[in-house]
Amino acid sequence: MKICKHFGVCGGCSYLDKPYEDQLEEKVKRVEELFGIKVDEVYPSPKQYYYRNRMDFAVSEDLRIGLNVRGKWWEIVDLEECLLLSPEADEIRRIFKEYMLRHGLCGWNRVERRGLIRFLSVIEGKFTNERMIFITSFKDLEEKLDKFSEELESMGIKISSLILGVNPGIRDDARAESLRVFKGSETIVEKIDSRVYHLHPNTFFQPNPYTLNKLIRCVVEMLDIRGCEEILELYSGIGTFTLDLAKLAARVYAVEENETAVKIAEMNLRENRVKNVELINERAEKVSVKYDYIVLDPPRTGLSYKLVKKLRKAKPRRIVYVSCNPETQFRDIRQLGYKIDEIVLIDQFPQTPLIESIVALKPR
């Protein structure tokens, strides 16, 4: 069991002082008490440390680079180490701070919304050894990042891509309205089993690649398709589940609101030679849900009540609902009025209270 020197102050991990078996037991107990049923299967993460493929480190006005102080969104822990991403990420933060000091680059004041550099994001392909550095700024930096990748390489840290993203909005988000590529391209590649995924800084990808193959297989198996049917996939993102759902169905209709995610999904479909998918760039609430088989993978906030009402009216034969927030998932399932047929947990988030819940639903 490892303990980070920032444990207790940093809001990133709260379970570092618990043996992994105890973490898992506590998470399962919480879900079982919430749903009032026994969980069918529980899958631990093969890696308990350095498992994440992305971390967005906030940059403060006084050049602290790290995560929020626990319970204080406005205050940043100046991380010297973090056990979630990689040892190289620790070096990247240190080198970037020195680079900012030398070049007179200021950080960001979250309270007064002023400054320049808002986030330093590190995105890694765990199975391809590709790495992206994504720097989110309030405005363009002109040419002050040109030499940063060379400096990293001279310190033995290889990167595939270095991108500046400009976010002039008030939302405190490590996403950007515009991108400028200093090295590589706008995406890096990750491989999960035989699948190839392009990862983009403005899109979501499941955070733990070491559990992702199991997550995908659980969704496919729990959908329990009988024959060559059509599948509706809502919140389909960059096609994480779409590639395997396409192997089951005559056609998959994959709905995603984020335009960039749809473009990356197109790349992923081409890369994996998948053709029986129609990508629909639209909000989930605005499409027809009159399908027998539906996969849901909404954000942590869960489903809108408008979508719940549409699903209740359509009465699909089977729904598989994927969520990293069992509380909102449970709320939605109660509103849907469906019966839980199977529930599986996958621990995508060691050292934290979070867990991924996959629930197969059938009409009562």
N, C-alpha and C positions, 0 to 999 in steps of 0.2 A: 504494500500500500504506500503510495507516494503522497506527500503533502506539499503543495506549492507554498512558497514563502508569502504569497498574498492571500492565502486562505483566511476566510473570516471577514475580510475587507472587500475583496473583489466580488462582484455579483455573478461572475461567470460560473462558478462551481459552488455547490452547497453540500455535496455528499462526499467530499474527498476524505473525510475522517471516518467514513463507514466502509467496512469490507464490502467488496462487490456483491457477494451473495446476500448481504443484508440490504443493500440498495435495491436489488431486484425484488427481494421478498416484500419490502415496503411498498414498492410501486405496484406490484401485483395485488397486494392486499387493498390498496387504495382503490384500484379499478374494480375489484370484486365487490367491495362495499358500496361503491357508487352504482354499479349496474345490478347488484343483488343476485349475481349468478357466478358460478365458477368459470374461470378462464379455461379454454380448451387447450391452448398451447402457449408456452412462453419461450422465446428465443433470446439468449443473452448476446451481447456484442462480443465478437472474437477479440476485439481490442478494447481495453478500458482507458487507454491514454493515447494521445496523438491520433485520434480517429477522425476528426472533423476534416472536411475538405475546403472549408471556407471560414474565415473569421474577419469581421469588420472591426478594426481597432479605431476608436475615436481619437482625435488629436485635439488637445485643449489649447487654449490661448497661451499658456505657459509651457507648451510643448510636452505635456504628458501624453503618452501614447499607450492606450490600453482599453479596458472595459469600464463600465460604470461601477462606482462604489455601490455596494449593496444598499438598495433603497434610496439612492440619490442619483437621479438621471442626469443632473447637471454637473456632477463631479466625476473625474476620471482617475482610475488607478494607473499609475505609471508602471506598467508591467515590465519586470525584468525577466520573468519566465511565465509560460502558460503551458499547461499539460494537455491542451485540447487539440492543437493543430500540428505543430512540428517544432523541433529544436531550431530549424532554419528560420522559422518565423520570429523567434526571439532575436536572432541576429539581424534580421531585416528591419525590425523596429528600431534597434539600436543604431544601425547604420543610417536609417532614414532620419532619425533625430539629429545626428551629426551633420547630415547633408542639409537639413533645414537650417540649422544654426549657421553653417558656413555661407549659405546662399541668402540668408535674411528672409526666409519664408516663415510666416506666422501661422499659428493654428487657429482654432475657431472657438469663439465664446458662445456657448449654447444658450445662455440666459439672455444676453443682449443681441444675439444673432449678428455678430460681426467677426471679421477675420478672413482667413483664406483657406487653409487646408482643413477639411472636415473629417475625412476618414482615410486610413491606410488599410486596404483590404488585401489579403493574401488568399489566393484560390489555388488549390493543388489537385492534380490528377494523381491519386494515390497509386493507381496501377499503371500509369504511363510515365510517371516522374516529370510531368509537365507542371509548370508553375506560372501563375499570373500575378503581377503586382498591379493593383488598381487603386489609384489615388483620386479621391473625390475632393474637388475644390469648389469654392464659392464662385470663382471666376477663372479665366484662362491664366496659365502660368508663363505664357510666352515660351521661351526655350530653356527654362531652368531645370528640366528633367532629362535633358539629353544625355548627361554623363552618369546618371544614377545607375542605370543597368550595368555600365562598365565597372562602376565601383563595386557593385554586388558581385559581379563575375570575378573581380580581382581578389575578393574575399572568399572565393570558393563557392559562392551561392549561384547556381544556375537558374535562370528564368527564361521562360519561353515567350512571355508577353509582358510589356509594360504599357499601361494605358492611363491617360488622364481623363477623368470624367468631370464635367462641370454641372454642379447642382446649385443654381441661384435661388432656389425656392426656400420657403420657411420650414418645410418638413425636414426633420432631422433623419436623413436617410442616406445610406451608402449606395444610392443609385444615381444616375446622372441623365440630364437632358441631352447632352452631346458628349461624344467621345473623341479623343485624339490619341492615335496609336503611335507610341515612340519606338516600340520594338515588337516584332511578331505580328499577330493579328488580333481581331476582337474576340476570338475564342481560343480555348485550349481544349484538348481532347482527354476524355476519361473512358476506360473500358471496363465494363462490368460483365464478366463471363464473355460471351461472344458479341455483346452489344457495344456499339460505339456511340458516345455522346459528346456533342460539342457543348462546352460550358461558356456562358456569356456573363459578364459582370452585372447586367441588368435583369437577369432571370434567376429563378429559384431552381436548385437541384437538391435532392435529398442529401442531408449533411454527413451521413455516415456510409461511405461506400462499402465498408466491410459487412454491413447488414443488408445492403440494397438488393442483392441477388435473392436473398430469402424473402424480403418484402415483396418483390415483384412476383415471385412464385406463389406466395400466399394469396395475393390478390387474384391471380389467374386461376388457381385451384378453387378458391372459395366462391368464385363467380359461378362455377359448376354449370357450364353451358352444355346444353343437350342439342347437338347437331349444329349446323352452319347458320348461326343467327347473326343479327346485327347488334352492335354494342354502342351505347352512348356513354362517352367518357366526359365528365364535367370537371373543369379545372385541370385540364390535361397538361399544362405547362409545356416543357420542351419535349414531351413524349416519353417520359420515364416509363410509364406503364404501357403506353400506346404500342410500342414495338412488339411486345409479347401478346397483347390483346388481339393484335392483327393476325396472329397465328391461329387464333381460335375461331375468328368470325369471318363471315362473308364480307362484312364491311364494318369499320369502326368510324364513328362520327365523334371527333375529338374537339371539344369546345374549350377555348381559352381566351380570356379578355385581353391579356397583355400581348400587344402587337409584336414586340420583339421576341417573346417566347414562341409565338407562332412561326416566325421566320427561322428561329433556331430549330424548332420541331421539323420544319421542312428540310433543313440540312440533315437532321438526324434520320429522317425517313429515307432520304436519298442515300445517305452513307450506309444504311443497313438494308437497302434495296427492298423497302416495304412500300407497296403500291395501293393496297386496299384500305386506305385511310383518307377520310375527308376532314381537313382541318378547318375549323370554323372560328373566326376571330370575332367573338361576341360574348357578352355577359351571359352567365348560365341562366339567369332569370328570363332571358329573351328568346330562348330556343324551345322547340317542342321537346317534351320529355316522354312522348308516347312510344317507349321502347320496353321490351321485356327484360333486358339486362342493362344495368346502369352501374358505372363506377364513379364514386365521388371522392375527391381528394381536395377539400376546400382549405382555405387558410385557417389559422387558429381560432378565428372568430366564428367559424362554422357556417351554416347555411342561413340565408335570409328567410324570413317567414314566407315571403312571396314564392320562393322556390319550393319550400316545404309544401305549400298549398297546391302547387302544380304537380308535385310528385304524388301527393295524396290522391289527387283526381285521376292521374294517369294510371296508378296502381301497377307498376312494373312487377314482373314475376320475381325478380331478384335484384337486390341492391348490395353492392359491396362498398362500405364507407370506411375510408382511410383517414386517420386523424392523429395529430401529435398533441391534441387537447381532448382527453376523454370527457371532460366536463361539458364542453359545448357539444361534443358528439352525442353524449347521453341525452342532453336537452333536445337535440334535433330528432333523435330516434323516438323519444316519447311523443314529440309533435307529429312525426310521420305516422305513428300508430302501427308500425310494423313489429313483427316478432323477431327476436334475435335467434338466429339459427346456429351461429358459431362466432366465437370471439378469440382472436389471437393477438398476443402482445409481442412486439419486437423492441428490444432496448437499443434504440438508436442514440441514446444520450447518456452514457455512463458519467458518473460524478455529478449528475443533476437530477432533479425530481421528475423530469419529463420522460415519457415513454410513448411509443407509437402503437396505436390501437387499430386493428383491422376487424371490422364487424360485418358478417354476412346477415342480410335481412330478408325475410319472406313475409308475405301478407298473413295476417291473423286468420 
